[in-house]
Amino acid sequence: MSPHLGVPELLLVAVAAVAGGLVNALAGGGTLITFPALTALGLPAVAANVTNTIALAPGHLGATLAQRPQLAGQRSRVLRLVPAALLGGLAGGLLLLFTSERAFRRLVPFLILLASALLAAQEPLRAWLQQRLGARPHASHERLAVAPVFAASIYGGYFGAGLSVIVLAVLGLLLDDSLTRLNAAKQAVGFAANLAAAALFLFSGHVHWPAALVMALGAVAGGALGGRLAGHVRPATLRAIVVTVGVLVGLVYLVRG
């Protein structure tokens, strides 16, 4: 059963959500802030993950809508990949709900460390893909992308942090297009996986609604703040800080067992 959170605890949740929304807007990896904050306040790991997924869904929607111009001309691609993402996100969400609290808590440190590693690899991967896509044309294998997107979305529905890095790698390797357009397609895929899991979690009984509502508002505010600070904060520096925090948090979870 999830604990009661008073006003002071909800204020801390709001601060974490603002920070998470800001980090997502500038560098990605906001879940590495918000999820540990919820568990630190006493939420069971599964409930914290479910609550976090629902709370951050509006931010994923906003990011997808912001990239609508880059999605122009990708209708057939989106119609092919989004259903796979929806099914994968649903499967990942179901897998989470059928995972016991004890088992999931044991997995948490490894999930956080994996997410930290994916975030650390984001810029090197982006640079490599940019070089690869710019070096020479290559064949587009959109049908072959469906299965990897489905598999990645299972991870996205189960935990989610770092999903965008996996999806961008898959799209960059299999599709012939610019990195800007692939990034927009990645955003649509990530939102679909998150949406499917969030819709499932609404009826799971694991949602801590006061925390979810406060976090949703905080994440939107943080995202707006991140947009204003985009020209003043180096994403690489912020990403390095978030990765460091994620690794430390993962190690703490691992030691506590």
N, C-alpha and C positions, 0 to 999 in steps of 0.2 A: 504494500500500500504506500502511495506517495505521501510524503510528509506535508504538513501544513506550512506554508511559507507566509510569514508576516510581511508587513510593509518594508522593514529593513532588508529582508532577504529578496523581496521583489525588486527593490531599488538596485541591489547588486546584480540581479538578473538583467535588469534594464541596461545597466552600465556595460555588462558583458555583451549584450546584444548590440548595443551601439558600436562597441569595439569590433564585434564580429562583422557587422554590416559594413563598417568602414574598411576593414581589412579585405572583405570580399570585393568591394568596389575598387580597391587599389591594387591588390596583389593576389587575392584568393586565400583560402585556408581559414575562413572565419569559424568553421566548425571546431577547429583546434582550440578556440577560445570559449565558445559557448557550451559545448558538451562537457568539458571538465568543470565549468562553473556550475552547471546543474548538478553533477554528481557530488561536487564539493559541498553543496547545500543539502545533501541527503537524499536526492532522488535516486532510486534504483537505476542501474545502467540502462536497462531496456526502456524504462519510462523516460529517462533523460534523452535517449536517442530518438524515440518517437516524438517527444515534445519538441526537440530541436528541429526535426525534419518538418513538422507542421509550421513551426514558427518562422522558419527561413523560406518557406514556399513563396510568400509575396515578393521577396527579394529576387528569387529566380525568375518569377514572372516579369518583374520590372526589367531585369537584365535582358530577357528575351525580347520584350517589346522594344527596348532601346536599340536592338540590332535588326529590327525589321527591314530597314533599307538594304542591309547586306544579305537578307534572305530572298530578295527579289530574284526571280529566275531559278529558284531552287525548289519549286513546288513538288516536282516528281521525286526529288531526293528526300525531302522532308516527309512526304507521304510514304516513302519506303522505309525510312529509318525510325520515324517516331513511333509507329506501332510496335516495333521491336523494343524500343526503349520503354514504352508503356508496359508491355508484357514482362520485360526484365525487371523493371522497378516493382511491379506487383509481386513477381516471384521473390525478389529480394526482401520485400516487406513481409511476405508470408513466412519466409525462412526466419526472419528476425522474431516474429511472433511465436514461432514454434521452437525457438531457442530458449532454453531455461535461463533464468537470471544468473545462476552460478556459471553456466557455460559461457554466456555472453561476457560476463565480467572477466573471465579468464582470457577471452579474446581481445578485450578492449585495448590493453597495452600494445599488442601487435597491430591492431587496426590503426591506432594513433601513430605508431612508428611508421607504418606503411604510408599513411596519409602525409606524414612529414617528409618522407623520402620522395613521394610523388610531387609534392609542392616544391621541394628543392630541385627536382629535375625539370620543372616547368620551363624555365627560361632556356637552359641548354637544349631541351627538346624543341622548343619553338625556333631557336636559332638554327638547329639542324634541319628542321622541316623547311624553314625559309630557304636555306641553301639548297636543299634537295629539290624543292618545288621550282626554284628559280634557275636551277642548273640546266634542266632539260625537260621537255614534255614527257609524260609517262601515261600509260593506259589507265583509264578509270574503271574500277571494278566495284560498282555500287552494290551489286547483288552480293558480292563477297563480304561487304561491310556489315550486312544485316546480322549475321551470327556473332561477330565480335562485339557489335553494339549491344545486342541482347545480353551477352555474357557480362559486359562492363556494367550494364544497367542493373543486373542482379546485385553486383557490389554496391551500386548507387542506392538501391532500395534498402540494402542491408545496413550500410553505414554512411556512404556518400562522399566523405571528404576525399578529394583528389580525383573524383570521377571525371572532371573536365579534362584532366591531363591524359587519362587513358583514352577517352573518346577522341581527343584531338590527335593523338598518336595514330589511332586506327584510321581516322579519316584522312590524315596526311599521307599515310602509307598506301592507301587503296584508291583514293580519289584524285582526279586531276583537276585542281582548281587553285585559286589563290588562297593564301593563309587567312586573309580577312574573311572571305566567304566561308571557308571551312570553320573558322572560329564561330561564326554566326550559326552554322548548322550544329556545331558542338553545343552551343547554348540551348538550342531547341531540343536536342536530344537529352541534355542534362535536366532541363525543366520537365520534360515528359516523364523521365524516370522518377524524379522527385515528386511530381504531381500524383503519379500512380500510387507510390508508397504512402504519401500524405493522405490521399483519399481513403486508403485502406485503414490507416492508423486512426482516422476520425472515430471509428466504431470499435476500436480495440480495447477501450477501457484503460489504456496506459497513459493517456494524455493528461498532463498537469495543466489544466486550462488557464488558471491565473498566470502561470509562468509563460505559457505559450502566447497569450495575448500581449503580455508586457514585452516579451521578446520580439514579437512581430512588429510592434510599434518601434521598438528600439532599433531593430535591424533596418527598417525603412529609413529612420532618421540617420542611422550610421551610414547607409548607402548614399543618402543625399549629401551628407557631410563629406564623404569620400569623393563624391563628384566635384565638390568645391575645392578640395585639397589636391586634386589630381595633378595640378601643375606645380605643386609646392613640396610634395613628398615623393621621394624616390621609391617606386614599387620594389626594386631589388633589395633596398635596405629593409623595408618593412617585411618583405618576404623572408629575409634572413632571420629577422627577429622572431617571426611566427614559427619558422622551422625550428629554431633553437628552443622556443617555448614548448613546441610540440614534442620534441625529442625528450626534453626534461620531464614533461608531464607523462609521456609514455614510460619512461624509466621509473618514475615514481609509482605508477600503477603496477609495473612489473615487479618492483621490489616488495610492494605491499601484498602482491599476490592475490 
